[in-house]
Amino acid sequence: MSFSQCAGCAAPAICTVLAMIRDTAVIIHSPAGCAASFADFNRKYKGMLRRKGLPSRNAPLISTNLTEMDMVFGAEPKLEEAIKEAIRRFAPKAVFIAASCGSGISGLDIQDVIDRVQGNFGVPITTVVCELYAPKKWGSGFGGKEHGLLTKVIKPPEAGLENPSFYNVIDFSEDDSIKKLLHETGIRWNYVAYGAEYETLERMGGALATFHLHADRFGSYLAGKLQEDYQVPNVSLPLPAGFAGTEACLRKIGEAVGRKSEFAALITRERSRYTERLSKLKERLKGIRCLPIVEGLDYESGILSILRELNVEIAGESGEKYCAARPAPVKGKQASRRPVHSSDSLYGPEGLRIGFYQGYELLPLVRLVSPDVLVVKHRSLAAWGVRLGIPCLWLDEDAAFYGYEGLLRFGERLADLAGNPHHARRMAAHTQLPYSEWWMELKLFWEVGRHG
């Protein structure tokens, strides 16, 4: 298995996005334990409805609750019943069925069930294969039978229709600041985002081009397949991280749509609005040392760009060589030492990778670089910083920090945490770490090979 497979479950990443599309239903064909993420999906779903001024309700989610008996005797009847219940309960315009490790290992044929019952319902039903153990990238699961998501949901341009006059914008973040800027240009945008109506997916195949604003894998998959199957050009954009990244992104969009001068004026106006606030924020952040632990090179580069623009010192970016200090002793045998990481920086393609469940490596690293604030992508790592008395900024949705307002929002949260570390220090005073002092003093950037 690859490192990314071991880093965390693949299903929540895609199910979160699908559940956020209005007028759809999501079925997770899995044991009940896989539905533990429903609480998080529901929290985000209700938050999305609140931000858009829509009535609050629970997310349209169903679990088939597979058991040991289903693994042995088959779970097709359960899946059929779940499809019927989802359509009866939610009256959706589409039903997405997410696979799981359990359904994949047992060989349950989801597509066969869909083919058998599809004719009984007037809404498209499609499967999303995202078992952790099978594909090295969960997005490859969409490449199942005829790309069900595309062939059943996205409609091809109507025959005889005039030249399209709109552009797709894929933006699966929880922030609408860039959307507001784009709508000021007067151009027609088909905005595919959290809370978007189902029809936005249907008409994606008839766009002039697709702009994918962030680094999420589902959006990348959609943009790539639209270009491959519907000849909708996929315009590659820089991440809108920080003022510089946002402006580079807007310039690229303006160039692609033939409105360079309008977008240049928009950039000038927006920068003048926020320059003073940015200057004051930099003063608050002066001297702060931050350690970001973010999975994924695109996400990591975005957060690093934001930190640099805020003039925050990035711990581990340069200086000491991060390699083996000494090998662990192996009694009676010679221990060969091979550095796993010997770069001048903890970041970039050759940088150090710490997964969601590798707190045992994070703690010695934090001790080594001594940051004032820890920035992490996953909540499971957030608690470890607090145990060491270091405030931690959890990037529940890191794309929410993109754009002009996102940069300022990120900086203000960072300044608040660094300026008030007392909560973390009080927690650390009453916490006992599960690792010995010997372990905490090690530099865990080597492998020890044993041979006779």
C-alpha positions, 0 to 999 in steps of 0.5 A, spaced: 500 500 500 502 507 498 503 512 503 497 516 501 493 509 502 495 508 509 494 516 511 487 515 512 480 513 509 479 515 502 471 515 502 470 521 506 474 525 501 469 524 496 462 523 500 463 530 503 463 533 496 457 529 493 453 530 500 454 537 499 451 537 492 443 539 493 438 535 491 442 528 491 443 522 496 449 519 498 449 511 500 455 508 503 455 501 502 459 499 508 459 496 515 456 501 520 463 503 522 464 507 516 458 511 517 462 514 523 464 520 518 456 522 518 456 526 524 462 530 520 458 530 513 452 533 517 456 538 520 459 541 514 452 540 510 448 544 515 453 550 516 453 550 508 445 551 508 446 556 514 451 560 510 447 560 504 440 562 508 437 555 506 432 552 511 436 547 516 436 539 515 440 533 515 444 531 510 441 526 505 446 520 507 444 512 508 449 506 510 447 499 508 450 497 515 453 491 512 454 485 517 458 479 517 452 475 515 452 480 509 459 478 507 458 471 507 451 470 503 451 477 499 448 484 501 445 485 494 438 485 497 440 490 502 443 495 497 436 495 493 433 496 499 437 502 501 436 505 494 429 505 495 429 508 501 434 514 499 429 515 493 423 515 498 426 519 503 429 524 500 426 525 493 433 526 490 435 528 483 441 523 483 443 517 487 451 516 489 453 509 492 460 509 495 463 503 496 468 501 502 473 496 504 468 491 506 464 491 500 470 491 495 473 485 499 467 481 499 466 482 491 459 485 492 458 488 485 454 494 486 454 496 478 450 489 477 445 492 482 444 498 479 443 495 472 438 491 475 434 497 479 435 503 474 429 502 470 425 502 476 427 509 478 427 516 474 433 518 477 440 516 475 444 512 480 451 511 479 457 508 484 463 511 486 469 506 488 473 508 493 476 502 497 482 504 501 486 498 499 484 497 491 486 503 487 492 507 489 488 514 488 481 514 489 479 518 483 481 512 479 474 508 482 470 513 477 473 510 471 469 504 472 463 502 468 463 507 462 465 513 468 458 512 471 458 519 474 459 523 467 455 518 463 449 518 467 449 525 470 453 530 466 449 531 459 452 532 453 451 539 449 444 539 446 444 538 438 443 544 434 445 549 440 448 555 439 455 556 441 456 556 449 456 562 453 458 560 460 464 557 463 465 552 469 468 554 475 470 548 480 471 550 487 469 545 492 471 550 498 467 553 504 469 560 501 465 564 496 469 570 496 472 569 489 465 567 487 463 574 488 469 577 485 468 573 478 460 575 478 462 582 478 465 581 471 458 580 468 461 573 465 456 567 465 459 562 470 457 555 472 459 555 479 460 547 481 461 548 489 458 546 495 451 547 495 450 548 488 444 545 485 444 539 481 443 542 475 450 545 475 453 538 474 448 536 468 450 542 464 458 542 465 459 538 458 456 545 454 461 550 457 467 554 453 472 552 458 473 549 465 477 553 471 479 549 477 480 553 483 483 549 488 487 542 489 482 537 491 482 531 487 474 530 485 475 537 482 481 535 478 478 529 476 471 532 473 476 537 469 480 532 466 474 528 464 470 534 461 476 535 457 477 528 455 470 526 454 466 533 452 472 537 449 471 542 454 478 545 455 481 545 462 485 551 464 490 550 469 490 555 474 495 557 480 492 556 487 489 562 489 493 562 496 495 569 498 495 576 495 500 574 489 497 567 488 490 570 488 492 575 483 496 570 478 489 566 478 485 572 476 490 574 471 490 567 468 482 567 468 482 574 465 487 572 459 483 565 458 476 569 457 479 575 453 478 580 459 485 582 461 483 589 462 477 588 466 481 583 471 487 587 472 482 593 474 479 588 479 485 586 482 488 593 483 481 595 486 481 589 491 489 590 493 488 597 495 482 595 499 486 590 503 493 593 503 492 596 510 489 591 514 495 586 511 500 591 513 497 591 520 497 584 521 504 583 519 506 587 525 502 582 529 505 576 526 512 579 527 517 574 530 512 568 530 515 561 528 510 556 525 511 549 523 505 547 518 504 539 517 500 539 511 499 532 507 499 533 499 504 538 495 499 542 492 496 544 499 502 544 502 505 549 497 499 554 498 499 554 506 507 555 505 505 561 500 500 564 505 505 564 511 511 567 507 506 573 505 505 574 512 512 574 513 511 568 518 518 564 520 517 557 517 520 552 522 524 547 518 524 551 511 532 552 511 538 551 515 540 544 519 540 538 515 534 533 517 537 527 517 539 521 521 543 523 528 544 516 530 542 509 529 538 505 534 542 500 537 541 492 535 544 488 540 549 482 536 548 485 529 551 491 525 546 496 524 546 499 517 543 507 517 540 510 511 537 517 511 530 517 509 530 525 509 537 529 508 534 535 505 535 542 507 528 543 508 522 539 511 517 541 505 517 540 497 517 534 493 523 531 497 520 533 504 518 529 510 511 526 510 507 525 516 501 522 516 494 523 520 496 517 525 504 518 525 503 523 532 509 518 534 514 522 529 510 529 530 512 529 537 520 529 536 519 533 530 516 539 534 521 538 540 526 539 534 524 545 531 520 549 537 515 552 533 510 557 536 504 555 533 503 548 529 498 548 523 495 541 521 491 539 516 488 533 520 484 533 527 488 527 529 495 531 529 492 537 532 491 534 539 499 532 539 501 540 539 497 542 545 500 536 549 506 539 548 503 546 550 504 549 543 497 552 540 495 549 534 491 551 528 487 546 525 485 547 517 478 544 517 478 547 510 484 549 508 481 552 501 477 557 506 484 561 507 485 562 499 483 569 496 484 576 499 479 575 505 482 568 506 489 570 507 487 575 512 482 570 516 488 565 516 493 571 519 488 573 524 487 566 527 494 565 527 496 571 531 490 570 536 493 563 537 500 565 538 498 571 542 494 567 547 498 560 548 495 559 555 490 554 554 495 549 550 500 550 556 495 549 561 493 542 558 500 540 557 501 541 564 496 536 566 498 531 560 502 525 560 505 523 553 505 516 552 512 516 549 519 516 553 524 521 554 529 517 550 524 517 544 522 524 544 529 526 543 531 522 537 531 524 530 526 519 527 529 521 519 532 514 518 531 507 517 535 502 520 536 495 516 538 489 520 542 484 517 546 478 519 
